[in-house]
Structure formats: structure tokens, C-alpha cells
Amino acid sequence: MTDSAETRSVDTPGESTLRATDTLDIAVVGAGMAGMMAALFLARDGHRVTVFERDDNELPDSADEAFEHWNRAGVAHARQSHALLARLRSILRRHAPDVLEELQRNGATELTLDRLLPPSIQDRSPREGDDELVLLCCRRLTIEWVLRRAVEQQDGVEWRSGVAIDGLVADGTEVTGVRLAGGSQENSDLVVLAGGRNMPVIEWIAELGGDIRPTEEHSESGILYLSRFYRLNEGCELPVLNERGIGGDLGYMAFAGFYGDNRTFSITVGLPTGDRELLALRDEAAWEAAVSQFAPLKPWTEPGLAEPITGVEVMARLQNRLRRFVVDGAPVATGVAVIGDAAIATNPWYGKGCSTAGIAAEALAVAVREHGRDKNAVAHALHDALVEAVEPHYELSLRQDNDRIKLHTALHEGAEPDVTASATRDFIVNGLIPATRSDPDVFRTFFRSFNMLDAPDRLMADPAVLGAAQAAHASKDEREPDPPAGPPRDELLALMAAAG
């Protein structure tokens, strides 16, 4: 890598022509979602980017081959269900519309608002902003495969597979490069650490010996989840959403269905981490017996509709974790940026990880665009962006997990449930959710919040949403109760045992 300082004008596939005075040499460590988007966005701004990826494997020839054979050892949830939220789609529309087009060419589906509105909503007339409210449906490995092709073909990017990084090179706390596992060094103007949840960024920064250390907080999500993927049989089509959606919460477990790409879909269940009996779902026969009992998914589990294409995949040891690298107004190190799950990780059940990666990659590109070689300013700008755009979603994940853990603990121990957690669940189940099924504007506001297009606190701060939810909750005893989403726990366990 070499230094240069030259004026440039760069035409990107995104929204505008960019001008800056510095071309930086940037090392991106980790080629998951955050690392690849950061590499792509930064290279399209005219920087020279080297991607260091520990996994050493060739890119498969197709999305299906990627799903079947691509060994992404560094991505534990590669074959779990994923929700690619509208926030991520909007980021790609700005910076990489070609990636969106390539995703669609490779079988991804866009679920537009007219398909997502509950059938019970009568007013289906379009509103301003509806073009933002689109879910991108594909398997995690499909979007990784498309992104990697785009990054490898991008001018200004050097891709180095099978190269492990074991530390940072620095002058004091000013990072000047990376140390490779073999002992050699690579110099750079900026190091981007995007290696996921298990990347030892705290240890690497501590090795620099600075007086200020990163802060870290973490908590268990209280959940593990299991997923299985299916492919539609010839001549079959996946039913559209019904009035009950494609998910539910049975109290003792939750479940959801996910649209995929290339005629695939998946079903995921979330279990309390302490419920060992329900881990029998890992058996494929027990799994099929159980998912066939989930009422909202009945159209998806009809005999003859689809065939499974994976076993039952398990993901556990899930945490919410927040790391900050600007402490008391000062960066713990300069010349280094930590993004993605290496910085902020939320419970994957809420489907926010890929969007969070996109937010961080975009924020980093903007910070570098605005501040160039001012490493201190880049650190502050990235920190401020993550505090504003990502940390509120982390805090929401914490609250949701804490409430769920309290309720599950009470259920398992036969104790009285936590009053606050019970009241929150009751208001959501019997107030907010019914309001989204009848009011098109409440549904839109809810959908914007769920898809990270708005800050989480805007949902219940909206007077129209709050009023509609309160009215629905007040009339809950006058409505016909929803039929059960599935059987009681003991009945489901018995069905699973008989099948296994």
C-alpha cells in the first residue's frame, strides 16, 4: 500500500458524484456483511481497499451452490433464517443499486407493502413513502455471494483470502496497519475491523497500551434458535401472507416463517435457553411434527408443497453486546474503525444484524468522505452515527429480551410473572398488534419501526399509534379471541416424542 494525495472525482452506482482530496489505503479485516459493504462503499469513493478474509475458499458459481457447498466457517448463522429489512435495502439503493439488481437476477424477492398489508385492512390506497417499505427476501448466503462478487470485481479492491490477522500495528495508539498471523505487517491509513462477534478487538486495542480502554457491556439473550430450509416442489407456489402473518408466540416458544430466494423458504423457532426438553426439535421427524401444528404456518406446511433442503440447524450462545471506542469524549485509538457485530450485536431473533452492518458501513464511508486523513474526526463521526442510529435498537433488544426472560422464567418455575413484563406483553398482543391489523397508517408506522427506518421510540410516541393501540386494548374483551397459534407445550412434546 502507498500514500497519495490527489483530487478525484468518482462516479459511483449510487446517488451522486463524490469529490475529495485524499485517497486512503484502507485495510478491511473480515468479509461478512459489514466488511464487504464497507469495502464496496469505500472503494466506490475512490479509496484503495484490501480485504483480509480468514476463510480460504473459492466463490461458488451460483447462489444455490453457495448455499449447498460454501464453507463460511466464520459466519455461524450462515444457514439460519434472515430478515433483510427495508433499512438495508434503502442503504443498498443509495450506494449499490447494482447489488440489488443482481440479487433480483439471482432469485431474491422483494415484498412490497401492498403484499404485506394484512388482508383485514380495507384501505389499501398507496401513501407517500411506500416505496421505502419493502422487505428483501433471500438467504444469507445469497446476499453474501452477490456482495462478494461485487467486491471482488470492484476497481480499487484487492481480495486476500486465507489470511488471518492477529493484531494491530501502531505508533502508540495511532494504528498504522495490521499484523498478519505469519508475523509480517501491512501498512494502511485506516484499519476497519469487521470480523464479527468473536473478533478480539478489545484485546488488540489493549495491546496498544493506551490510557483509555474501550467499554463493553453484554447480556445473554435467553434464546437459542433452530431453522430448517425448504424448496417448493414443481408447480407449487408459496402462499401469500394470511391475516395472522407467518409467525406466532406460544408463550413457551416462538416461531416464524421466512421467504427466501430461488423458490426456497425457511421456518425458525426460538426456544428459551433453559428448556432442554424442547431441544428434541433437533430431530427432523420431531421438527416436522411440531411445525405442522403452528396454525399461521399451515399453508406453508401442507403435504406436497415443499421438500426440506437442510437438516435442523441450531444457533446458540446469543448475546446482546455493546462496545464503545470513544470514551469520555476521546477515541481509545485512532486509525481504526470497528463496525458490525464486532462493535454492536443484538439478538438475531429480531433480524437487525444485516441492517446494522449496512448502517455502520455507510456511516464509516460518510465519515471518511467528510474527514479524510483526520483520524480523530473519523473516530468521532463514526461513534456519533452509531450512537444515534444503532444504539437505540440495541437498547430495545435488551428490553425485549429481559421481558421475555422474566416471563419464561415465571412459566418454567410456576411463579407469578413479572407485572411490568406481563403488562407490556398484554398491551402489545391485545392492543398494538390488533391495531396494525385494522389501521393502514398504524401498520405503516409499526412496519417502519420494525424495519429500522425510524428510531424505535417513535412508534409508541406517535399519538395516532398510541391512541389506536389503547382503543384496541380497551375493547379486547369484546373481540373474538384469536384461535391458538399452536398446541400447549405438553401436547407438542407428546407429538414430537411420538414422531421421533
VEXPA-935760 format. One record per residue (C-alpha): residue number from 1; z, x, y. Coordinates in steps of 0.001 Angstrom, whole numbers, plus 500000, padded with zeros to 6 digits. Last residue first. Layout:
+------+--------+--------+--------+
! resi !      Z !      X !      Y !
+------+--------+--------+--------+
!  NUM !      Z !      X !      Y !
...
+------+--------+--------+--------+
//
This chain:
+------+--------+--------+--------+
! resi !      Z !      X !      Y !
+------+--------+--------+--------+
!  500 ! 516869 ! 460787 ! 460753 !
!  499 ! 515753 ! 457191 ! 461217 !
!  498 ! 519005 ! 455593 ! 460052 !
!  497 ! 521038 ! 458025 ! 462143 !
!  496 ! 518956 ! 457284 ! 465235 !
!  495 ! 519365 ! 453525 ! 464807 !
!  494 ! 523130 ! 453945 ! 464380 !
!  493 ! 523349 ! 456146 ! 467459 !
!  492 ! 521448 ! 453522 ! 469479 !
!  491 ! 523841 ! 450790 ! 468352 !
!  490 ! 526883 ! 452896 ! 469241 !
!  489 ! 525454 ! 453676 ! 472689 !
!  488 ! 524635 ! 450105 ! 473657 !
!  487 ! 520959 ! 449174 ! 473471 !
!  486 ! 518346 ! 449719 ! 476172 !
!  485 ! 517300 ! 448678 ! 479667 !
!  484 ! 519440 ! 445563 ! 479315 !
!  483 ! 517879 ! 442462 ! 480881 !
!  482 ! 518207 ! 442392 ! 484651 !
!  481 ! 520789 ! 439891 ! 485793 !
!  480 ! 519498 ! 436572 ! 487115 !
!  479 ! 520369 ! 436590 ! 490754 !
!  478 ! 523184 ! 434640 ! 492419 !
!  477 ! 525849 ! 437207 ! 491543 !
!  476 ! 523865 ! 439940 ! 493305 !
!  475 ! 523613 ! 437968 ! 496539 !
!  474 ! 525821 ! 440248 ! 498629 !
!  473 ! 524115 ! 443293 ! 497151 !
!  472 ! 520674 ! 442076 ! 498174 !
!  471 ! 521889 ! 441372 ! 501702 !
!  470 ! 523567 ! 444784 ! 501921 !
!  469 ! 520413 ! 446505 ! 500676 !
!  468 ! 518234 ! 444655 ! 503196 !
!  467 ! 520596 ! 445500 ! 506057 !
!  466 ! 520873 ! 449163 ! 505056 !
!  465 ! 517116 ! 449527 ! 504752 !
!  464 ! 516433 ! 447849 ! 508079 !
!  463 ! 519205 ! 449791 ! 509828 !
!  462 ! 517857 ! 453161 ! 508585 !
!  461 ! 520844 ! 455485 ! 508176 !
!  460 ! 520806 ! 454792 ! 504424 !
!  459 ! 517390 ! 456423 ! 504033 !
!  458 ! 517555 ! 458948 ! 506849 !
!  457 ! 520356 ! 460874 ! 505129 !
!  456 ! 517973 ! 462311 ! 502540 !
!  455 ! 515727 ! 464059 ! 505088 !
!  454 ! 512236 ! 462608 ! 505066 !
!  453 ! 509092 ! 463609 ! 503150 !
!  452 ! 511339 ! 464721 ! 500284 !
!  451 ! 509617 ! 462408 ! 497768 !
!  450 ! 512744 ! 460326 ! 497145 !
!  449 ! 513201 ! 459935 ! 500905 !
!  448 ! 509610 ! 458824 ! 501482 !
!  447 ! 509851 ! 456461 ! 498499 !
!  446 ! 513010 ! 454830 ! 499849 !
!  445 ! 511377 ! 454322 ! 503244 !
!  444 ! 508250 ! 452920 ! 501606 !
!  443 ! 510252 ! 450597 ! 499348 !
!  442 ! 512248 ! 449351 ! 502327 !
!  441 ! 508958 ! 448669 ! 504093 !
!  440 ! 507485 ! 446741 ! 501168 !
!  439 ! 510595 ! 444544 ! 500729 !
!  438 ! 511050 ! 442867 ! 497338 !
!  437 ! 511518 ! 445545 ! 494698 !
!  436 ! 512985 ! 448086 ! 497128 !
!  435 ! 515715 ! 445583 ! 497991 !
!  434 ! 516625 ! 445217 ! 494299 !
!  433 ! 517093 ! 449009 ! 494125 !
!  432 ! 519239 ! 449220 ! 497262 !
!  431 ! 521706 ! 446455 ! 496479 !
!  430 ! 522672 ! 445922 ! 492854 !
!  429 ! 521935 ! 449361 ! 491410 !
!  428 ! 522515 ! 451364 ! 494611 !
!  427 ! 525571 ! 449411 ! 495749 !
!  426 ! 527069 ! 449416 ! 492246 !
!  425 ! 526514 ! 453165 ! 491825 !
!  424 ! 528232 ! 453888 ! 495130 !
!  423 ! 531128 ! 451561 ! 494299 !
!  422 ! 531612 ! 453185 ! 490902 !
!  421 ! 531597 ! 456692 ! 492397 !
!  420 ! 534095 ! 455655 ! 495048 !
!  419 ! 536432 ! 453958 ! 492593 !
!  418 ! 536382 ! 456686 ! 489955 !
!  417 ! 536162 ! 455020 ! 486578 !
!  416 ! 539288 ! 453821 ! 484752 !
!  415 ! 539731 ! 455800 ! 481564 !
!  414 ! 538138 ! 455379 ! 478130 !
!  413 ! 537691 ! 459125 ! 477809 !
!  412 ! 533909 ! 459053 ! 477402 !
!  411 ! 533392 ! 456309 ! 479993 !
!  410 ! 535713 ! 457979 ! 482504 !
!  409 ! 533990 ! 461312 ! 482030 !
!  408 ! 530566 ! 459688 ! 482372 !
!  407 ! 531556 ! 458032 ! 485656 !
!  406 ! 533060 ! 461180 ! 487132 !
!  405 ! 530097 ! 463284 ! 486023 !
!  404 ! 527668 ! 460796 ! 487604 !
!  403 ! 529473 ! 460879 ! 490939 !
!  402 ! 529572 ! 464681 ! 490959 !
!  401 ! 525901 ! 464911 ! 490023 !
!  400 ! 524806 ! 462558 ! 492783 !
!  399 ! 526941 ! 464327 ! 495371 !
!  398 ! 525695 ! 467787 ! 494383 !
!  397 ! 522048 ! 466683 ! 494337 !
!  396 ! 522512 ! 465221 ! 497820 !
!  395 ! 523899 ! 468547 ! 499051 !
!  394 ! 520907 ! 470409 ! 497618 !
!  393 ! 518576 ! 467908 ! 499277 !
!  392 ! 520294 ! 468515 ! 502628 !
!  391 ! 519924 ! 472288 ! 502003 !
!  390 ! 516137 ! 472169 ! 501775 !
!  389 ! 514563 ! 471296 ! 505139 !
!  388 ! 517093 ! 472252 ! 507803 !
!  387 ! 518998 ! 475061 ! 506135 !
!  386 ! 515786 ! 476321 ! 504544 !
!  385 ! 513984 ! 476492 ! 507901 !
!  384 ! 516902 ! 478231 ! 509622 !
!  383 ! 517090 ! 480896 ! 506913 !
!  382 ! 513347 ! 481541 ! 507050 !
!  381 ! 513422 ! 481921 ! 510837 !
!  380 ! 516484 ! 484177 ! 510768 !
!  379 ! 515009 ! 486556 ! 508186 !
!  378 ! 511655 ! 486680 ! 509997 !
!  377 ! 513441 ! 487448 ! 513282 !
!  376 ! 515275 ! 490397 ! 511736 !
!  375 ! 512094 ! 491710 ! 510182 !
!  374 ! 510176 ! 491761 ! 513458 !
!  373 ! 506989 ! 493048 ! 511788 !
!  372 ! 505158 ! 489720 ! 512086 !
!  371 ! 507276 ! 487161 ! 513963 !
!  370 ! 505206 ! 483969 ! 514184 !
!  369 ! 502924 ! 484424 ! 511182 !
!  368 ! 505732 ! 485940 ! 509134 !
!  367 ! 507993 ! 482955 ! 509846 !
!  366 ! 505151 ! 480483 ! 509194 !
!  365 ! 504342 ! 482092 ! 505847 !
!  364 ! 508026 ! 482086 ! 504919 !
!  363 ! 508416 ! 478406 ! 505809 !
!  362 ! 505343 ! 477524 ! 503732 !
!  361 ! 506654 ! 479379 ! 500697 !
!  360 ! 510106 ! 477822 ! 501155 !
!  359 ! 508754 ! 474272 ! 501411 !
!  358 ! 506471 ! 474836 ! 498428 !
!  357 ! 509324 ! 476087 ! 496252 !
!  356 ! 511441 ! 473104 ! 497300 !
!  355 ! 508556 ! 470855 ! 496281 !
!  354 ! 508416 ! 472485 ! 492841 !
!  353 ! 512191 ! 472181 ! 492382 !
!  352 ! 512661 ! 468601 ! 493562 !
!  351 ! 512342 ! 466654 ! 490313 !
!  350 ! 515747 ! 464946 ! 490465 !
!  349 ! 516513 ! 465858 ! 486849 !
!  348 ! 515892 ! 469499 ! 487759 !
!  347 ! 519449 ! 469727 ! 489163 !
!  346 ! 519065 ! 471790 ! 492318 !
!  345 ! 518380 ! 475464 ! 492892 !
!  344 ! 518419 ! 477273 ! 496230 !
!  343 ! 517781 ! 481004 ! 496702 !
!  342 ! 516435 ! 482369 ! 493398 !
!  341 ! 515267 ! 478813 ! 492726 !
!  340 ! 512557 ! 479199 ! 495354 !
!  339 ! 512755 ! 481861 ! 498037 !
!  338 ! 514475 ! 485161 ! 498830 !
!  337 ! 512968 ! 487195 ! 501679 !
!  336 ! 513410 ! 490956 ! 502063 !
!  335 ! 512545 ! 493249 ! 504976 !
!  334 ! 516016 ! 492834 ! 506391 !
!  333 ! 519334 ! 492747 ! 504601 !
!  332 ! 522541 ! 490684 ! 504807 !
!  331 ! 520959 ! 488949 ! 507816 !
!  330 ! 523441 ! 488264 ! 510637 !
!  329 ! 524533 ! 484967 ! 512201 !
!  328 ! 527774 ! 484616 ! 510305 !
!  327 ! 525854 ! 485139 ! 507058 !
!  326 ! 522059 ! 485148 ! 506746 !
!  325 ! 521202 ! 485572 ! 503062 !
!  324 ! 522549 ! 482259 ! 501832 !
!  323 ! 522667 ! 481284 ! 498175 !
!  322 ! 523016 ! 477709 ! 496971 !
!  321 ! 523273 ! 476692 ! 493328 !
!  320 ! 523130 ! 473407 ! 491439 !
!  319 ! 523349 ! 474246 ! 487783 !
!  318 ! 521610 ! 473490 ! 484503 !
!  317 ! 522872 ! 475114 ! 481329 !
!  316 ! 520464 ! 473049 ! 479201 !
!  315 ! 516779 ! 472372 ! 478565 !
!  314 ! 515639 ! 470957 ! 475231 !
!  313 ! 512083 ! 470315 ! 473986 !
!  312 ! 511553 ! 467596 ! 471372 !
!  311 ! 508437 ! 468648 ! 469469 !
!  310 ! 505118 ! 468737 ! 471179 !
!  309 ! 501764 ! 466909 ! 471016 !
!  308 ! 503113 ! 463464 ! 470122 !
!  307 ! 500455 ! 460834 ! 469368 !
!  306 ! 499529 ! 457924 ! 471602 !
!  305 ! 498955 ! 454169 ! 471786 !
!  304 ! 498973 ! 453440 ! 468040 !
!  303 ! 502464 ! 451952 ! 467947 !
!  302 ! 503606 ! 450859 ! 471418 !
!  301 ! 505865 ! 453477 ! 473012 !
!  300 ! 504416 ! 453439 ! 476520 !
!  299 ! 504351 ! 449637 ! 476903 !
!  298 ! 507998 ! 449547 ! 475713 !
!  297 ! 509038 ! 452118 ! 478317 !
!  296 ! 510964 ! 449709 ! 480576 !
!  295 ! 512812 ! 448372 ! 477492 !
!  294 ! 514007 ! 451668 ! 476027 !
!  293 ! 514358 ! 450935 ! 472294 !
!  292 ! 511231 ! 452835 ! 471191 !
!  291 ! 512768 ! 455914 ! 472822 !
!  290 ! 515589 ! 455930 ! 470276 !
!  289 ! 513646 ! 455604 ! 467026 !
!  288 ! 511155 ! 458203 ! 468217 !
!  287 ! 513948 ! 460640 ! 469046 !
!  286 ! 515743 ! 460094 ! 465731 !
!  285 ! 512499 ! 460902 ! 463903 !
!  284 ! 511942 ! 463992 ! 466049 !
!  283 ! 515443 ! 465386 ! 465596 !
!  282 ! 516561 ! 466736 ! 468963 !
!  281 ! 517895 ! 463236 ! 469651 !
!  280 ! 520849 ! 464200 ! 467448 !
!  279 ! 522148 ! 465701 ! 470691 !
!  278 ! 523521 ! 462215 ! 471302 !
!  277 ! 526506 ! 463017 ! 469122 !
!  276 ! 527341 ! 466124 ! 471121 !
!  275 ! 528113 ! 464257 ! 474347 !
!  274 ! 529724 ! 466931 ! 476516 !
!  273 ! 526627 ! 467894 ! 478513 !
!  272 ! 525978 ! 464317 ! 479578 !
!  271 ! 522463 ! 463458 ! 478461 !
!  270 ! 519184 ! 463112 ! 480367 !
!  269 ! 516206 ! 461715 ! 478503 !
!  268 ! 512572 ! 462610 ! 479100 !
!  267 ! 509332 ! 460931 ! 478047 !
!  266 ! 505984 ! 462596 ! 478591 !
!  265 ! 502384 ! 461736 ! 479391 !
!  264 ! 498982 ! 463097 ! 478499 !
!  263 ! 495471 ! 461798 ! 479068 !
!  262 ! 494215 ! 465022 ! 480669 !
!  261 ! 497088 ! 465208 ! 483141 !
!  260 ! 500608 ! 463837 ! 483002 !
!  259 ! 502409 ! 460598 ! 483888 !
!  258 ! 506156 ! 460806 ! 483457 !
!  257 ! 508532 ! 458423 ! 481677 !
!  256 ! 512237 ! 458267 ! 482408 !
!  255 ! 515602 ! 458167 ! 480654 !
!  254 ! 519301 ! 458103 ! 481466 !
!  253 ! 522356 ! 458426 ! 479231 !
!  252 ! 525829 ! 456886 ! 478728 !
!  251 ! 525444 ! 454476 ! 481617 !
!  250 ! 522155 ! 453125 ! 480292 !
!  249 ! 520160 ! 454391 ! 483253 !
!  248 ! 516496 ! 453483 ! 483465 !
!  247 ! 512971 ! 454706 ! 483807 !
!  246 ! 509351 ! 453662 ! 483984 !
!  245 ! 509449 ! 451008 ! 486690 !
!  244 ! 511084 ! 447685 ! 486013 !
!  243 ! 508305 ! 445558 ! 487511 !
!  242 ! 505695 ! 447402 ! 485485 !
!  241 ! 503952 ! 450660 ! 486268 !
!  240 ! 500440 ! 450985 ! 484915 !
!  239 ! 499799 ! 451108 ! 481178 !
!  238 ! 498413 ! 454374 ! 479777 !
!  237 ! 494941 ! 453796 ! 478425 !
!  236 ! 493759 ! 453761 ! 474818 !
!  235 ! 490172 ! 454202 ! 473585 !
!  234 ! 490886 ! 457498 ! 471852 !
!  233 ! 494614 ! 458043 ! 471422 !
!  232 ! 496724 ! 458966 ! 474404 !
!  231 ! 498438 ! 462356 ! 474270 !
!  230 ! 502199 ! 462728 ! 474052 !
!  229 ! 504851 ! 465088 ! 475398 !
!  228 ! 508526 ! 465180 ! 474435 !
!  227 ! 511470 ! 465919 ! 476681 !
!  226 ! 515182 ! 466640 ! 476377 !
!  225 ! 517709 ! 467018 ! 479121 !
!  224 ! 521049 ! 468501 ! 479820 !
!  223 ! 523495 ! 467127 ! 482325 !
!  222 ! 526798 ! 467947 ! 483967 !
!  221 ! 525026 ! 469564 ! 486902 !
!  220 ! 527414 ! 472502 ! 486813 !
!  219 ! 528387 ! 473920 ! 490169 !
!  218 ! 527306 ! 476815 ! 492352 !
!  217 ! 528166 ! 478546 ! 495589 !
!  216 ! 526859 ! 481867 ! 496829 !
!  215 ! 527252 ! 483885 ! 499973 !
!  214 ! 525220 ! 487023 ! 500545 !
!  213 ! 527140 ! 490177 ! 501448 !
!  212 ! 527670 ! 491768 ! 504854 !
!  211 ! 528887 ! 495368 ! 505021 !
!  210 ! 525745 ! 496709 ! 503385 !
!  209 ! 525827 ! 498886 ! 500281 !
!  208 ! 522187 ! 498456 ! 499228 !
!  207 ! 523371 ! 497864 ! 495656 !
!  206 ! 524843 ! 494530 ! 496812 !
!  205 ! 521288 ! 493368 ! 497600 !
!  204 ! 520149 ! 494034 ! 494041 !
!  203 ! 523262 ! 492406 ! 492591 !
!  202 ! 522825 ! 489226 ! 494617 !
!  201 ! 519114 ! 489117 ! 493758 !
!  200 ! 519690 ! 489212 ! 490008 !
!  199 ! 516840 ! 486762 ! 489158 !
!  198 ! 518143 ! 484156 ! 486738 !
!  197 ! 517306 ! 481046 ! 488747 !
!  196 ! 513759 ! 482033 ! 489611 !
!  195 ! 511910 ! 485275 ! 490278 !
!  194 ! 510811 ! 484608 ! 493843 !
!  193 ! 511980 ! 487704 ! 495698 !
!  192 ! 509563 ! 488425 ! 498550 !
!  191 ! 509557 ! 492054 ! 499685 !
!  190 ! 508183 ! 492808 ! 503155 !
!  189 ! 506614 ! 495903 ! 504714 !
!  188 ! 505929 ! 497435 ! 501323 !
!  187 ! 506484 ! 500603 ! 499309 !
!  186 ! 506143 ! 500693 ! 495530 !
!  185 ! 508559 ! 502852 ! 493582 !
!  184 ! 508592 ! 504505 ! 490160 !
!  183 ! 511578 ! 504382 ! 487807 !
!  182 ! 509989 ! 502706 ! 484787 !
!  181 ! 511604 ! 499367 ! 485677 !
!  180 ! 509878 ! 499386 ! 489044 !
!  179 ! 511811 ! 499892 ! 492261 !
!  178 ! 510675 ! 497708 ! 495140 !
!  177 ! 509846 ! 498356 ! 498774 !
!  176 ! 511128 ! 499130 ! 502268 !
!  175 ! 514268 ! 497017 ! 502463 !
!  174 ! 516325 ! 497621 ! 505585 !
!  173 ! 519924 ! 497537 ! 504401 !
!  172 ! 520359 ! 501319 ! 504458 !
!  171 ! 516821 ! 502607 ! 504160 !
!  170 ! 515747 ! 500555 ! 501182 !
!  169 ! 514083 ! 500433 ! 497779 !
!  168 ! 515003 ! 497322 ! 495823 !
!  167 ! 515862 ! 496830 ! 492168 !
!  166 ! 514832 ! 496390 ! 488554 !
!  165 ! 511265 ! 495121 ! 488853 !
!  164 ! 509298 ! 494411 ! 485680 !
!  163 ! 505533 ! 494874 ! 485466 !
!  162 ! 503761 ! 493025 ! 482657 !
!  161 ! 501192 ! 491563 ! 485016 !
!  160 ! 500115 ! 493150 ! 488302 !
!  159 ! 497941 ! 490887 ! 490488 !
!  158 ! 496499 ! 492375 ! 493683 !
!  157 ! 495851 ! 489786 ! 496390 !
!  156 ! 493829 ! 490370 ! 499589 !
!  155 ! 490952 ! 488107 ! 498665 !
!  154 ! 492136 ! 485233 ! 496475 !
!  153 ! 490708 ! 485067 ! 492949 !
!  152 ! 494005 ! 485944 ! 491244 !
!  151 ! 495875 ! 483526 ! 493499 !
!  150 ! 493522 ! 480594 ! 492864 !
!  149 ! 493519 ! 481166 ! 489103 !
!  148 ! 497329 ! 481410 ! 489208 !
!  147 ! 497590 ! 478151 ! 491113 !
!  146 ! 495418 ! 476266 ! 488612 !
!  145 ! 497419 ! 477594 ! 485637 !
!  144 ! 500751 ! 476901 ! 487328 !
!  143 ! 499580 ! 473360 ! 488143 !
!  142 ! 498612 ! 472795 ! 484522 !
!  141 ! 501728 ! 474493 ! 483157 !
!  140 ! 503969 ! 472029 ! 484974 !
!  139 ! 502103 ! 469055 ! 483525 !
!  138 ! 500290 ! 466767 ! 485897 !
!  137 ! 500881 ! 463826 ! 488202 !
!  136 ! 500693 ! 464258 ! 491964 !
!  135 ! 502541 ! 461438 ! 493677 !
!  134 ! 501053 ! 459977 ! 496840 !
!  133 ! 502846 ! 458616 ! 499885 !
!  132 ! 501132 ! 460700 ! 502561 !
!  131 ! 498088 ! 458385 ! 502793 !
!  130 ! 500491 ! 455504 ! 503352 !
!  129 ! 501349 ! 456911 ! 506776 !
!  128 ! 500237 ! 453861 ! 508725 !
!  127 ! 500666 ! 450789 ! 506567 !
!  126 ! 498443 ! 449123 ! 503984 !
!  125 ! 498752 ! 445415 ! 503061 !
!  124 ! 500563 ! 444791 ! 499781 !
!  123 ! 502817 ! 442002 ! 500982 !
!  122 ! 503827 ! 440226 ! 497760 !
!  121 ! 506199 ! 442808 ! 496311 !
!  120 ! 507131 ! 441786 ! 492741 !
!  119 ! 504453 ! 444064 ! 491247 !
!  118 ! 506437 ! 447093 ! 492478 !
!  117 ! 504373 ! 449320 ! 494816 !
!  116 ! 503331 ! 452458 ! 492925 !
!  115 ! 499670 ! 451658 ! 492354 !
!  114 ! 499020 ! 450734 ! 496009 !
!  113 ! 501082 ! 453773 ! 496983 !
!  112 ! 498731 ! 456250 ! 495375 !
!  111 ! 499334 ! 457931 ! 492025 !
!  110 ! 497157 ! 461043 ! 491999 !
!  109 ! 496138 ! 462171 ! 488528 !
!  108 ! 495575 ! 465719 ! 487311 !
!  107 ! 492678 ! 466213 ! 484895 !
!  106 ! 491307 ! 469650 ! 485647 !
!  105 ! 488967 ! 468531 ! 488403 !
!  104 ! 491969 ! 466864 ! 490054 !
!  103 ! 493903 ! 470112 ! 489966 !
!  102 ! 490901 ! 471970 ! 491368 !
!  101 ! 490741 ! 469581 ! 494317 !
!  100 ! 494439 ! 470062 ! 494982 !
!   99 ! 494024 ! 473833 ! 494806 !
!   98 ! 491078 ! 473658 ! 497219 !
!   97 ! 493313 ! 471814 ! 499648 !
!   96 ! 495413 ! 474982 ! 499857 !
!   95 ! 497385 ! 475281 ! 503086 !
!   94 ! 497697 ! 471837 ! 504646 !
!   93 ! 496826 ! 469698 ! 501632 !
!   92 ! 499025 ! 471954 ! 499480 !
!   91 ! 502007 ! 471241 ! 501721 !
!   90 ! 501291 ! 467478 ! 501638 !
!   89 ! 501114 ! 467544 ! 497829 !
!   88 ! 504450 ! 469321 ! 497654 !
!   87 ! 506084 ! 466693 ! 499865 !
!   86 ! 504470 ! 463886 ! 497804 !
!   85 ! 506420 ! 464990 ! 494757 !
!   84 ! 505234 ! 466837 ! 491704 !
!   83 ! 507573 ! 465308 ! 489138 !
!   82 ! 507865 ! 467490 ! 486067 !
!   81 ! 508573 ! 466865 ! 482404 !
!   80 ! 509561 ! 469885 ! 480342 !
!   79 ! 507101 ! 472332 ! 478832 !
!   78 ! 507510 ! 475085 ! 481428 !
!   77 ! 511245 ! 474439 ! 481730 !
!   76 ! 512374 ! 477930 ! 480703 !
!   75 ! 509885 ! 479647 ! 483004 !
!   74 ! 510261 ! 483394 ! 482446 !
!   73 ! 508979 ! 483188 ! 478883 !
!   72 ! 505736 ! 481625 ! 480069 !
!   71 ! 503816 ! 482037 ! 476804 !
!   70 ! 500571 ! 480162 ! 477288 !
!   69 ! 499498 ! 478658 ! 473952 !
!   68 ! 499418 ! 474867 ! 473933 !
!   67 ! 499999 ! 474046 ! 477582 !
!   66 ! 497728 ! 476836 ! 478797 !
!   65 ! 495092 ! 475841 ! 476249 !
!   64 ! 495160 ! 472314 ! 477660 !
!   63 ! 494812 ! 473613 ! 481217 !
!   62 ! 491807 ! 475713 ! 480236 !
!   61 ! 490679 ! 479294 ! 479540 !
!   60 ! 494133 ! 480830 ! 479197 !
!   59 ! 495329 ! 483452 ! 481718 !
!   58 ! 496184 ! 486635 ! 479888 !
!   57 ! 499756 ! 487581 ! 479213 !
!   56 ! 502367 ! 490066 ! 480362 !
!   55 ! 505336 ! 488170 ! 481768 !
!   54 ! 507146 ! 490363 ! 484318 !
!   53 ! 504919 ! 489396 ! 487244 !
!   52 ! 504557 ! 491644 ! 490276 !
!   51 ! 502254 ! 490103 ! 492886 !
!   50 ! 500798 ! 492485 ! 495479 !
!   49 ! 499820 ! 490928 ! 498806 !
!   48 ! 497740 ! 492317 ! 501658 !
!   47 ! 498104 ! 489963 ! 504626 !
!   46 ! 495292 ! 487939 ! 506183 !
!   45 ! 496933 ! 484532 ! 506659 !
!   44 ! 495216 ! 483483 ! 503457 !
!   43 ! 497091 ! 486283 ! 501716 !
!   42 ! 500385 ! 484876 ! 502979 !
!   41 ! 499616 ! 481336 ! 501784 !
!   40 ! 498452 ! 482460 ! 498345 !
!   39 ! 501281 ! 484916 ! 497716 !
!   38 ! 503893 ! 482407 ! 498892 !
!   37 ! 502368 ! 479710 ! 496687 !
!   36 ! 502371 ! 482039 ! 493691 !
!   35 ! 505937 ! 483209 ! 494217 !
!   34 ! 507385 ! 479747 ! 494756 !
!   33 ! 505631 ! 478181 ! 491747 !
!   32 ! 506399 ! 480996 ! 489336 !
!   31 ! 504882 ! 484416 ! 489735 !
!   30 ! 507874 ! 486647 ! 490356 !
!   29 ! 508238 ! 489567 ! 492773 !
!   28 ! 505931 ! 489231 ! 495774 !
!   27 ! 505306 ! 492557 ! 497510 !
!   26 ! 503831 ! 492317 ! 501015 !
!   25 ! 501756 ! 494855 ! 502931 !
!   24 ! 501512 ! 493403 ! 506415 !
!   23 ! 498546 ! 492852 ! 508725 !
!   22 ! 499859 ! 492653 ! 512247 !
!   21 ! 498305 ! 491219 ! 515404 !
!   20 ! 498000 ! 487541 ! 514569 !
!   19 ! 495457 ! 484768 ! 514767 !
!   18 ! 495079 ! 481791 ! 512437 !
!   17 ! 492183 ! 479378 ! 512206 !
!   16 ! 493417 ! 475913 ! 511287 !
!   15 ! 494335 ! 473321 ! 508649 !
!   14 ! 493984 ! 474895 ! 505286 !
!   13 ! 491026 ! 476492 ! 503500 !
!   12 ! 491775 ! 479509 ! 505668 !
!   11 ! 489674 ! 481167 ! 508371 !
!   10 ! 491379 ! 484369 ! 509456 !
!    9 ! 491006 ! 486016 ! 512853 !
!    8 ! 492455 ! 489495 ! 512965 !
!    7 ! 493884 ! 491921 ! 515469 !
!    6 ! 494790 ! 495202 ! 513872 !
!    5 ! 497930 ! 497005 ! 512885 !
!    4 ! 497780 ! 498896 ! 509637 !
!    3 ! 500180 ! 500207 ! 507041 !
!    2 ! 499216 ! 501195 ! 503507 !
!    1 ! 500000 ! 500000 ! 500000 !
+------+--------+--------+--------+
//
